[in-house]
Amino acid sequence: MTRGARVVIAAVAALVLPLLSTASQASAVGHGITADTDVFIRDHVGDTGVEPHSNAVWTSPDVKVCPTAIECLDSQNPEVGSMNHIFVTLRNPGPYGSGPDVGNLDVYRSTPGGGTGWSADWTSIGGALGVSVPVGTTTVRIPWPDVPGPGHFCLLVRWESANDPMTHAEGADTVLNTQRNNNIAWRNVDSVDLFSGAVEPRPYALGNPGQDQIATDLVLTDVGTGFLAAGGRLTVDLGPELFARWRAGGGRATGVKQVGEHSFEVGDFRQARFHGVLLPPRTRPQLELRFSAPSVARKGSHVIRVRQLAPLEKDPLADVGGVEYRVTLR
């Protein structure tokens, strides 16, 4: 190649490729990441797009479901059988690139819970092609028609662009993929309106996307610690399959009392936990959570988090997914 040709090619590259800022270049080099642009979706409120991270990844504030084509203030449960809309906020730039970008945004759903495998446990909802993302924040609306019952889902969103590829190769574990790629975000949030005397059931899946049997824990937490005192109740029905797997793993539980053949009522959220449930590879059996309020002592809102802990790389009990239930006693 002649010196003149090299000059022309360099000039064209300078015109076509957006430049990284000095700080972003240093950060990208330090992480072994090279990207022309960097659009990201937050995994949590304080997320700046730096990957990898070890924070929980399943309550993204940049993904919400609304009943109309006008963006709602807070995400809502989708209405079964109706047209719903998913709003995703894309942020530009992240720490590894700068400049406007064009790419595709895709949305997937799965049964609420943990331990999801990519892509076996996810079903496509739809997406948007050729989305232009200038510098700043861009909100994309994706229609979700004919939502299937029972209307409770985990949502996964993925941004893909030729100029902003996934920074780490995706494997079978959704948690690792999300922690390592700021193009992926996960939202598992469910609203529960609970009236006196009512029972609100919710499906929850414990998963093992790996190739070996694992022992996994199910942990239930009341963030505000006032749910039981206000009159709320939570029952966990493991069902025959998960009950047998729990018994095979030692049958140990804390903070709960057995109230049925396969069901347990939470008595102490400070230690509510099922230990050592054995899951064969590539399985995701379901249990049922039942929120109830035999009598409402105090009306108000509560946050109940249900998480699955399982082996993940070098961590013997890592957070591999969960659901945040926003329960309102009415």
Contacts in CASP RR format, 6 or more apart in sequence:
PFRMAT RR
TARGET T0000
AUTHOR 0000-0000-0000
METHOD contacts of the structure
MODEL  1
MTRGARVVIAAVAALVLPLLSTASQASAVGHGITADTDVFIRDHVGDTGV
EPHSNAVWTSPDVKVCPTAIECLDSQNPEVGSMNHIFVTLRNPGPYGSGP
DVGNLDVYRSTPGGGTGWSADWTSIGGALGVSVPVGTTTVRIPWPDVPGP
GHFCLLVRWESANDPMTHAEGADTVLNTQRNNNIAWRNVDSVDLFSGAVE
PRPYALGNPGQDQIATDLVLTDVGTGFLAAGGRLTVDLGPELFARWRAGG
GRATGVKQVGEHSFEVGDFRQARFHGVLLPPRTRPQLELRFSAPSVARKG
SHVIRVRQLAPLEKDPLADVGGVEYRVTLR
17 36 0 8 1.000
18 36 0 8 1.000
18 37 0 8 1.000
18 97 0 8 1.000
18 98 0 8 1.000
18 99 0 8 1.000
18 100 0 8 1.000
18 163 0 8 1.000
19 98 0 8 1.000
20 28 0 8 1.000
20 35 0 8 1.000
20 36 0 8 1.000
20 96 0 8 1.000
20 97 0 8 1.000
20 98 0 8 1.000
21 93 0 8 1.000
21 97 0 8 1.000
21 98 0 8 1.000
23 95 0 8 1.000
24 38 0 8 1.000
24 93 0 8 1.000
24 94 0 8 1.000
24 95 0 8 1.000
24 96 0 8 1.000
24 97 0 8 1.000
24 98 0 8 1.000
27 50 0 8 1.000
27 95 0 8 1.000
27 96 0 8 1.000
28 34 0 8 1.000
28 35 0 8 1.000
28 95 0 8 1.000
28 96 0 8 1.000
28 97 0 8 1.000
31 51 0 8 1.000
31 96 0 8 1.000
31 167 0 8 1.000
33 51 0 8 1.000
33 96 0 8 1.000
33 167 0 8 1.000
35 96 0 8 1.000
35 97 0 8 1.000
35 163 0 8 1.000
35 164 0 8 1.000
35 165 0 8 1.000
35 167 0 8 1.000
36 97 0 8 1.000
36 163 0 8 1.000
36 164 0 8 1.000
37 92 0 8 1.000
37 93 0 8 1.000
37 97 0 8 1.000
37 98 0 8 1.000
37 99 0 8 1.000
37 100 0 8 1.000
37 101 0 8 1.000
37 161 0 8 1.000
37 163 0 8 1.000
37 164 0 8 1.000
38 92 0 8 1.000
38 93 0 8 1.000
38 94 0 8 1.000
38 95 0 8 1.000
38 96 0 8 1.000
38 97 0 8 1.000
38 98 0 8 1.000
38 164 0 8 1.000
38 182 0 8 1.000
39 90 0 8 1.000
39 91 0 8 1.000
39 92 0 8 1.000
39 93 0 8 1.000
39 94 0 8 1.000
39 101 0 8 1.000
39 133 0 8 1.000
39 159 0 8 1.000
39 161 0 8 1.000
39 164 0 8 1.000
39 183 0 8 1.000
40 47 0 8 1.000
40 49 0 8 1.000
40 90 0 8 1.000
40 91 0 8 1.000
40 92 0 8 1.000
40 94 0 8 1.000
40 159 0 8 1.000
40 182 0 8 1.000
40 183 0 8 1.000
41 60 0 8 1.000
41 62 0 8 1.000
41 63 0 8 1.000
41 88 0 8 1.000
41 89 0 8 1.000
41 90 0 8 1.000
41 91 0 8 1.000
41 157 0 8 1.000
41 159 0 8 1.000
41 182 0 8 1.000
41 183 0 8 1.000
41 184 0 8 1.000
41 185 0 8 1.000
42 49 0 8 1.000
42 60 0 8 1.000
42 61 0 8 1.000
42 62 0 8 1.000
42 89 0 8 1.000
42 91 0 8 1.000
42 185 0 8 1.000
43 53 0 8 1.000
43 55 0 8 1.000
43 56 0 8 1.000
43 57 0 8 1.000
43 60 0 8 1.000
43 178 0 8 1.000
43 179 0 8 1.000
43 182 0 8 1.000
43 185 0 8 1.000
43 186 0 8 1.000
44 55 0 8 1.000
44 56 0 8 1.000
44 57 0 8 1.000
44 59 0 8 1.000
44 60 0 8 1.000
44 61 0 8 1.000
45 61 0 8 1.000
47 53 0 8 1.000
47 55 0 8 1.000
47 182 0 8 1.000
48 94 0 8 1.000
48 95 0 8 1.000
49 91 0 8 1.000
49 94 0 8 1.000
49 95 0 8 1.000
49 182 0 8 1.000
50 95 0 8 1.000
50 182 0 8 1.000
51 167 0 8 1.000
51 168 0 8 1.000
51 179 0 8 1.000
51 180 0 8 1.000
51 181 0 8 1.000
51 182 0 8 1.000
52 168 0 8 1.000
52 179 0 8 1.000
52 180 0 8 1.000
53 179 0 8 1.000
54 179 0 8 1.000
55 179 0 8 1.000
56 319 0 8 1.000
56 321 0 8 1.000
57 175 0 8 1.000
57 178 0 8 1.000
57 179 0 8 1.000
57 185 0 8 1.000
57 186 0 8 1.000
57 321 0 8 1.000
58 114 0 8 1.000
58 154 0 8 1.000
58 186 0 8 1.000
58 187 0 8 1.000
58 188 0 8 1.000
58 321 0 8 1.000
58 322 0 8 1.000
58 323 0 8 1.000
58 324 0 8 1.000
59 187 0 8 1.000
59 188 0 8 1.000
59 189 0 8 1.000
59 324 0 8 1.000
60 157 0 8 1.000
60 185 0 8 1.000
60 186 0 8 1.000
60 187 0 8 1.000
62 88 0 8 1.000
62 89 0 8 1.000
62 90 0 8 1.000
62 91 0 8 1.000
62 185 0 8 1.000
63 75 0 8 1.000
63 86 0 8 1.000
63 87 0 8 1.000
63 88 0 8 1.000
63 89 0 8 1.000
63 155 0 8 1.000
63 157 0 8 1.000
63 185 0 8 1.000
63 187 0 8 1.000
64 71 0 8 1.000
64 72 0 8 1.000
64 74 0 8 1.000
64 75 0 8 1.000
64 76 0 8 1.000
64 86 0 8 1.000
64 87 0 8 1.000
64 187 0 8 1.000
65 75 0 8 1.000
65 76 0 8 1.000
65 77 0 8 1.000
65 78 0 8 1.000
65 84 0 8 1.000
65 85 0 8 1.000
65 86 0 8 1.000
65 87 0 8 1.000
65 144 0 8 1.000
65 155 0 8 1.000
66 72 0 8 1.000
66 75 0 8 1.000
66 76 0 8 1.000
66 84 0 8 1.000
66 85 0 8 1.000
66 86 0 8 1.000
66 87 0 8 1.000
67 76 0 8 1.000
67 78 0 8 1.000
67 79 0 8 1.000
67 82 0 8 1.000
67 84 0 8 1.000
67 85 0 8 1.000
68 85 0 8 1.000
69 85 0 8 1.000
69 141 0 8 1.000
69 143 0 8 1.000
71 87 0 8 1.000
71 139 0 8 1.000
71 141 0 8 1.000
75 187 0 8 1.000
75 189 0 8 1.000
76 191 0 8 1.000
77 151 0 8 1.000
77 152 0 8 1.000
77 190 0 8 1.000
77 191 0 8 1.000
78 84 0 8 1.000
78 144 0 8 1.000
78 147 0 8 1.000
78 151 0 8 1.000
78 153 0 8 1.000
79 147 0 8 1.000
80 147 0 8 1.000
80 148 0 8 1.000
80 149 0 8 1.000
80 150 0 8 1.000
80 151 0 8 1.000
81 146 0 8 1.000
81 147 0 8 1.000
81 148 0 8 1.000
81 149 0 8 1.000
82 146 0 8 1.000
82 147 0 8 1.000
83 143 0 8 1.000
83 144 0 8 1.000
83 145 0 8 1.000
83 146 0 8 1.000
84 143 0 8 1.000
84 144 0 8 1.000
84 145 0 8 1.000
84 147 0 8 1.000
85 141 0 8 1.000
85 142 0 8 1.000
85 143 0 8 1.000
85 144 0 8 1.000
86 107 0 8 1.000
86 125 0 8 1.000
86 141 0 8 1.000
86 142 0 8 1.000
86 143 0 8 1.000
86 144 0 8 1.000
86 155 0 8 1.000
86 157 0 8 1.000
87 139 0 8 1.000
87 140 0 8 1.000
87 141 0 8 1.000
87 142 0 8 1.000
88 105 0 8 1.000
88 107 0 8 1.000
88 139 0 8 1.000
88 140 0 8 1.000
88 142 0 8 1.000
88 157 0 8 1.000
88 185 0 8 1.000
89 137 0 8 1.000
89 138 0 8 1.000
89 139 0 8 1.000
89 140 0 8 1.000
90 105 0 8 1.000
90 131 0 8 1.000
90 133 0 8 1.000
90 137 0 8 1.000
90 138 0 8 1.000
90 139 0 8 1.000
90 140 0 8 1.000
90 159 0 8 1.000
91 136 0 8 1.000
91 137 0 8 1.000
92 98 0 8 1.000
92 99 0 8 1.000
92 100 0 8 1.000
92 101 0 8 1.000
92 133 0 8 1.000
92 134 0 8 1.000
92 135 0 8 1.000
92 136 0 8 1.000
92 137 0 8 1.000
92 138 0 8 1.000
93 99 0 8 1.000
93 135 0 8 1.000
93 136 0 8 1.000
94 182 0 8 1.000
96 167 0 8 1.000
97 164 0 8 1.000
98 135 0 8 1.000
99 135 0 8 1.000
100 132 0 8 1.000
100 133 0 8 1.000
100 134 0 8 1.000
100 135 0 8 1.000
101 132 0 8 1.000
101 133 0 8 1.000
101 161 0 8 1.000
101 163 0 8 1.000
101 164 0 8 1.000
102 130 0 8 1.000
102 131 0 8 1.000
102 132 0 8 1.000
102 133 0 8 1.000
102 161 0 8 1.000
103 129 0 8 1.000
103 130 0 8 1.000
103 131 0 8 1.000
103 133 0 8 1.000
103 159 0 8 1.000
103 160 0 8 1.000
103 161 0 8 1.000
103 162 0 8 1.000
103 164 0 8 1.000
104 127 0 8 1.000
104 128 0 8 1.000
104 129 0 8 1.000
104 130 0 8 1.000
104 131 0 8 1.000
104 159 0 8 1.000
104 160 0 8 1.000
104 161 0 8 1.000
105 127 0 8 1.000
105 128 0 8 1.000
105 131 0 8 1.000
105 140 0 8 1.000
105 142 0 8 1.000
105 157 0 8 1.000
105 158 0 8 1.000
105 159 0 8 1.000
105 160 0 8 1.000
106 124 0 8 1.000
106 126 0 8 1.000
106 127 0 8 1.000
106 157 0 8 1.000
106 158 0 8 1.000
106 160 0 8 1.000
107 124 0 8 1.000
107 125 0 8 1.000
107 126 0 8 1.000
107 127 0 8 1.000
107 142 0 8 1.000
107 144 0 8 1.000
107 155 0 8 1.000
107 156 0 8 1.000
107 157 0 8 1.000
107 158 0 8 1.000
108 119 0 8 1.000
108 122 0 8 1.000
108 123 0 8 1.000
108 124 0 8 1.000
108 125 0 8 1.000
108 155 0 8 1.000
108 156 0 8 1.000
108 157 0 8 1.000
108 158 0 8 1.000
109 122 0 8 1.000
109 123 0 8 1.000
109 125 0 8 1.000
109 153 0 8 1.000
109 154 0 8 1.000
109 155 0 8 1.000
109 156 0 8 1.000
110 116 0 8 1.000
110 121 0 8 1.000
110 122 0 8 1.000
110 123 0 8 1.000
110 153 0 8 1.000
110 154 0 8 1.000
110 156 0 8 1.000
110 205 0 8 1.000
111 121 0 8 1.000
111 153 0 8 1.000
111 154 0 8 1.000
111 203 0 8 1.000
111 204 0 8 1.000
111 205 0 8 1.000
111 284 0 8 1.000
111 286 0 8 1.000
112 152 0 8 1.000
112 153 0 8 1.000
112 154 0 8 1.000
112 188 0 8 1.000
112 190 0 8 1.000
112 202 0 8 1.000
112 203 0 8 1.000
112 204 0 8 1.000
112 205 0 8 1.000
112 322 0 8 1.000
112 323 0 8 1.000
113 154 0 8 1.000
113 188 0 8 1.000
113 204 0 8 1.000
113 205 0 8 1.000
113 206 0 8 1.000
113 207 0 8 1.000
113 306 0 8 1.000
113 308 0 8 1.000
113 321 0 8 1.000
113 322 0 8 1.000
113 323 0 8 1.000
114 154 0 8 1.000
114 188 0 8 1.000
114 205 0 8 1.000
114 206 0 8 1.000
114 207 0 8 1.000
114 307 0 8 1.000
114 308 0 8 1.000
114 320 0 8 1.000
114 321 0 8 1.000
114 322 0 8 1.000
115 121 0 8 1.000
115 173 0 8 1.000
115 174 0 8 1.000
115 175 0 8 1.000
115 205 0 8 1.000
115 206 0 8 1.000
115 207 0 8 1.000
115 208 0 8 1.000
115 209 0 8 1.000
115 284 0 8 1.000
115 308 0 8 1.000
115 310 0 8 1.000
115 320 0 8 1.000
115 321 0 8 1.000
116 122 0 8 1.000
116 154 0 8 1.000
116 156 0 8 1.000
116 174 0 8 1.000
116 207 0 8 1.000
116 209 0 8 1.000
116 284 0 8 1.000
116 321 0 8 1.000
117 172 0 8 1.000
117 173 0 8 1.000
117 174 0 8 1.000
117 207 0 8 1.000
117 209 0 8 1.000
117 210 0 8 1.000
118 170 0 8 1.000
118 171 0 8 1.000
118 172 0 8 1.000
118 173 0 8 1.000
118 174 0 8 1.000
118 177 0 8 1.000
118 209 0 8 1.000
120 172 0 8 1.000
120 209 0 8 1.000
120 282 0 8 1.000
121 174 0 8 1.000
121 207 0 8 1.000
121 209 0 8 1.000
121 284 0 8 1.000
122 156 0 8 1.000
122 174 0 8 1.000
125 142 0 8 1.000
125 144 0 8 1.000
125 155 0 8 1.000
126 142 0 8 1.000
126 144 0 8 1.000
127 142 0 8 1.000
128 140 0 8 1.000
128 142 0 8 1.000
131 138 0 8 1.000
131 140 0 8 1.000
132 138 0 8 1.000
150 203 0 8 1.000
152 190 0 8 1.000
152 202 0 8 1.000
152 203 0 8 1.000
154 186 0 8 1.000
154 187 0 8 1.000
154 188 0 8 1.000
154 323 0 8 1.000
155 186 0 8 1.000
155 187 0 8 1.000
155 188 0 8 1.000
156 174 0 8 1.000
156 178 0 8 1.000
156 184 0 8 1.000
156 185 0 8 1.000
156 186 0 8 1.000
156 187 0 8 1.000
157 184 0 8 1.000
157 185 0 8 1.000
157 186 0 8 1.000
157 187 0 8 1.000
158 183 0 8 1.000
158 184 0 8 1.000
159 183 0 8 1.000
159 184 0 8 1.000
160 166 0 8 1.000
160 183 0 8 1.000
161 183 0 8 1.000
164 183 0 8 1.000
166 181 0 8 1.000
166 183 0 8 1.000
166 184 0 8 1.000
167 180 0 8 1.000
167 181 0 8 1.000
167 182 0 8 1.000
167 183 0 8 1.000
168 177 0 8 1.000
168 180 0 8 1.000
168 181 0 8 1.000
170 177 0 8 1.000
170 181 0 8 1.000
171 177 0 8 1.000
172 209 0 8 1.000
172 210 0 8 1.000
173 209 0 8 1.000
173 210 0 8 1.000
173 312 0 8 1.000
173 320 0 8 1.000
174 186 0 8 1.000
174 209 0 8 1.000
175 312 0 8 1.000
175 318 0 8 1.000
175 319 0 8 1.000
175 320 0 8 1.000
175 321 0 8 1.000
176 312 0 8 1.000
176 313 0 8 1.000
177 184 0 8 1.000
178 184 0 8 1.000
178 185 0 8 1.000
178 186 0 8 1.000
186 321 0 8 1.000
188 321 0 8 1.000
188 322 0 8 1.000
188 323 0 8 1.000
188 324 0 8 1.000
189 323 0 8 1.000
189 324 0 8 1.000
189 326 0 8 1.000
190 202 0 8 1.000
190 323 0 8 1.000
190 324 0 8 1.000
190 325 0 8 1.000
190 326 0 8 1.000
191 325 0 8 1.000
191 326 0 8 1.000
191 328 0 8 1.000
192 200 0 8 1.000
192 202 0 8 1.000
192 291 0 8 1.000
192 325 0 8 1.000
192 326 0 8 1.000
192 327 0 8 1.000
192 328 0 8 1.000
193 200 0 8 1.000
193 328 0 8 1.000
193 330 0 8 1.000
194 200 0 8 1.000
194 232 0 8 1.000
194 291 0 8 1.000
194 292 0 8 1.000
194 293 0 8 1.000
194 296 0 8 1.000
194 327 0 8 1.000
194 328 0 8 1.000
194 329 0 8 1.000
194 330 0 8 1.000
195 293 0 8 1.000
195 296 0 8 1.000
195 330 0 8 1.000
196 293 0 8 1.000
196 294 0 8 1.000
196 295 0 8 1.000
196 296 0 8 1.000
196 330 0 8 1.000
197 292 0 8 1.000
197 293 0 8 1.000
197 294 0 8 1.000
197 295 0 8 1.000
198 292 0 8 1.000
198 293 0 8 1.000
199 290 0 8 1.000
199 291 0 8 1.000
199 292 0 8 1.000
200 290 0 8 1.000
200 291 0 8 1.000
200 292 0 8 1.000
201 288 0 8 1.000
201 289 0 8 1.000
201 290 0 8 1.000
201 291 0 8 1.000
202 288 0 8 1.000
202 289 0 8 1.000
202 290 0 8 1.000
202 291 0 8 1.000
202 323 0 8 1.000
202 325 0 8 1.000
203 286 0 8 1.000
203 287 0 8 1.000
203 288 0 8 1.000
203 289 0 8 1.000
204 286 0 8 1.000
204 287 0 8 1.000
204 288 0 8 1.000
204 289 0 8 1.000
204 306 0 8 1.000
204 323 0 8 1.000
205 284 0 8 1.000
205 285 0 8 1.000
205 286 0 8 1.000
205 287 0 8 1.000
206 216 0 8 1.000
206 218 0 8 1.000
206 242 0 8 1.000
206 277 0 8 1.000
206 279 0 8 1.000
206 284 0 8 1.000
206 285 0 8 1.000
206 286 0 8 1.000
206 287 0 8 1.000
206 308 0 8 1.000
207 216 0 8 1.000
207 279 0 8 1.000
207 283 0 8 1.000
207 284 0 8 1.000
207 285 0 8 1.000
207 308 0 8 1.000
207 310 0 8 1.000
207 320 0 8 1.000
208 214 0 8 1.000
208 216 0 8 1.000
208 279 0 8 1.000
208 280 0 8 1.000
208 281 0 8 1.000
208 282 0 8 1.000
208 283 0 8 1.000
208 284 0 8 1.000
208 310 0 8 1.000
209 282 0 8 1.000
209 284 0 8 1.000
210 281 0 8 1.000
210 282 0 8 1.000
211 281 0 8 1.000
211 282 0 8 1.000
212 281 0 8 1.000
213 278 0 8 1.000
213 279 0 8 1.000
213 280 0 8 1.000
213 281 0 8 1.000
214 278 0 8 1.000
214 279 0 8 1.000
214 310 0 8 1.000
214 311 0 8 1.000
215 249 0 8 1.000
215 276 0 8 1.000
215 277 0 8 1.000
215 278 0 8 1.000
215 279 0 8 1.000
215 310 0 8 1.000
215 311 0 8 1.000
216 276 0 8 1.000
216 277 0 8 1.000
216 278 0 8 1.000
216 279 0 8 1.000
216 308 0 8 1.000
216 309 0 8 1.000
216 310 0 8 1.000
216 320 0 8 1.000
217 273 0 8 1.000
217 274 0 8 1.000
217 275 0 8 1.000
217 276 0 8 1.000
217 277 0 8 1.000
217 308 0 8 1.000
217 309 0 8 1.000
217 310 0 8 1.000
217 317 0 8 1.000
218 236 0 8 1.000
218 273 0 8 1.000
218 274 0 8 1.000
218 277 0 8 1.000
218 287 0 8 1.000
218 306 0 8 1.000
218 307 0 8 1.000
218 308 0 8 1.000
218 309 0 8 1.000
219 272 0 8 1.000
219 273 0 8 1.000
219 306 0 8 1.000
219 307 0 8 1.000
219 308 0 8 1.000
219 309 0 8 1.000
220 234 0 8 1.000
220 236 0 8 1.000
220 266 0 8 1.000
220 269 0 8 1.000
220 272 0 8 1.000
220 273 0 8 1.000
220 304 0 8 1.000
220 305 0 8 1.000
220 306 0 8 1.000
221 269 0 8 1.000
221 272 0 8 1.000
221 304 0 8 1.000
221 305 0 8 1.000
221 306 0 8 1.000
221 307 0 8 1.000
222 228 0 8 1.000
222 269 0 8 1.000
222 302 0 8 1.000
222 303 0 8 1.000
222 304 0 8 1.000
223 302 0 8 1.000
223 303 0 8 1.000
223 304 0 8 1.000
223 305 0 8 1.000
224 302 0 8 1.000
224 303 0 8 1.000
225 269 0 8 1.000
225 270 0 8 1.000
226 302 0 8 1.000
227 234 0 8 1.000
227 269 0 8 1.000
227 302 0 8 1.000
227 304 0 8 1.000
227 327 0 8 1.000
228 266 0 8 1.000
228 267 0 8 1.000
228 269 0 8 1.000
229 297 0 8 1.000
229 298 0 8 1.000
230 296 0 8 1.000
230 297 0 8 1.000
230 298 0 8 1.000
230 299 0 8 1.000
230 300 0 8 1.000
230 302 0 8 1.000
230 329 0 8 1.000
231 293 0 8 1.000
231 294 0 8 1.000
231 295 0 8 1.000
231 296 0 8 1.000
231 297 0 8 1.000
231 298 0 8 1.000
231 329 0 8 1.000
232 291 0 8 1.000
232 292 0 8 1.000
232 293 0 8 1.000
232 294 0 8 1.000
232 296 0 8 1.000
232 327 0 8 1.000
232 329 0 8 1.000
233 265 0 8 1.000
233 266 0 8 1.000
233 291 0 8 1.000
233 292 0 8 1.000
233 293 0 8 1.000
233 294 0 8 1.000
234 265 0 8 1.000
234 266 0 8 1.000
234 289 0 8 1.000
234 290 0 8 1.000
234 291 0 8 1.000
234 292 0 8 1.000
234 304 0 8 1.000
235 259 0 8 1.000
235 263 0 8 1.000
235 264 0 8 1.000
235 265 0 8 1.000
235 266 0 8 1.000
235 289 0 8 1.000
235 290 0 8 1.000
235 292 0 8 1.000
236 256 0 8 1.000
236 263 0 8 1.000
236 264 0 8 1.000
236 265 0 8 1.000
236 266 0 8 1.000
236 274 0 8 1.000
236 287 0 8 1.000
236 288 0 8 1.000
236 289 0 8 1.000
236 290 0 8 1.000
237 262 0 8 1.000
237 263 0 8 1.000
237 287 0 8 1.000
237 288 0 8 1.000
237 289 0 8 1.000
237 290 0 8 1.000
238 246 0 8 1.000
238 262 0 8 1.000
238 263 0 8 1.000
238 264 0 8 1.000
238 274 0 8 1.000
238 287 0 8 1.000
239 262 0 8 1.000
239 263 0 8 1.000
239 287 0 8 1.000
239 288 0 8 1.000
240 262 0 8 1.000
241 285 0 8 1.000
242 262 0 8 1.000
242 277 0 8 1.000
242 285 0 8 1.000
242 286 0 8 1.000
242 287 0 8 1.000
243 261 0 8 1.000
243 262 0 8 1.000
245 277 0 8 1.000
245 278 0 8 1.000
245 279 0 8 1.000
245 285 0 8 1.000
246 253 0 8 1.000
246 274 0 8 1.000
246 276 0 8 1.000
246 277 0 8 1.000
246 278 0 8 1.000
248 278 0 8 1.000
249 275 0 8 1.000
249 276 0 8 1.000
249 277 0 8 1.000
249 278 0 8 1.000
250 275 0 8 1.000
250 276 0 8 1.000
251 275 0 8 1.000
251 276 0 8 1.000
252 274 0 8 1.000
252 275 0 8 1.000
252 276 0 8 1.000
253 264 0 8 1.000
253 273 0 8 1.000
253 274 0 8 1.000
253 275 0 8 1.000
254 268 0 8 1.000
254 271 0 8 1.000
254 272 0 8 1.000
254 273 0 8 1.000
254 275 0 8 1.000
255 266 0 8 1.000
255 267 0 8 1.000
255 268 0 8 1.000
255 269 0 8 1.000
255 270 0 8 1.000
255 271 0 8 1.000
255 272 0 8 1.000
255 273 0 8 1.000
256 264 0 8 1.000
256 265 0 8 1.000
256 266 0 8 1.000
256 267 0 8 1.000
256 272 0 8 1.000
256 273 0 8 1.000
256 274 0 8 1.000
257 264 0 8 1.000
257 265 0 8 1.000
257 267 0 8 1.000
258 264 0 8 1.000
259 265 0 8 1.000
263 290 0 8 1.000
264 274 0 8 1.000
266 272 0 8 1.000
269 304 0 8 1.000
279 285 0 8 1.000
279 310 0 8 1.000
289 306 0 8 1.000
289 325 0 8 1.000
291 304 0 8 1.000
291 325 0 8 1.000
291 327 0 8 1.000
293 329 0 8 1.000
296 329 0 8 1.000
296 330 0 8 1.000
298 329 0 8 1.000
299 329 0 8 1.000
299 330 0 8 1.000
300 328 0 8 1.000
300 329 0 8 1.000
300 330 0 8 1.000
301 326 0 8 1.000
301 327 0 8 1.000
301 328 0 8 1.000
301 329 0 8 1.000
302 326 0 8 1.000
302 327 0 8 1.000
302 328 0 8 1.000
302 329 0 8 1.000
303 324 0 8 1.000
303 325 0 8 1.000
303 326 0 8 1.000
303 327 0 8 1.000
304 324 0 8 1.000
304 325 0 8 1.000
304 327 0 8 1.000
305 322 0 8 1.000
305 323 0 8 1.000
305 324 0 8 1.000
305 325 0 8 1.000
306 322 0 8 1.000
306 323 0 8 1.000
306 325 0 8 1.000
307 319 0 8 1.000
307 321 0 8 1.000
307 322 0 8 1.000
308 319 0 8 1.000
308 320 0 8 1.000
308 321 0 8 1.000
308 322 0 8 1.000
309 317 0 8 1.000
309 318 0 8 1.000
309 319 0 8 1.000
309 320 0 8 1.000
310 317 0 8 1.000
310 318 0 8 1.000
310 320 0 8 1.000
311 317 0 8 1.000
311 318 0 8 1.000
312 318 0 8 1.000
312 320 0 8 1.000
END
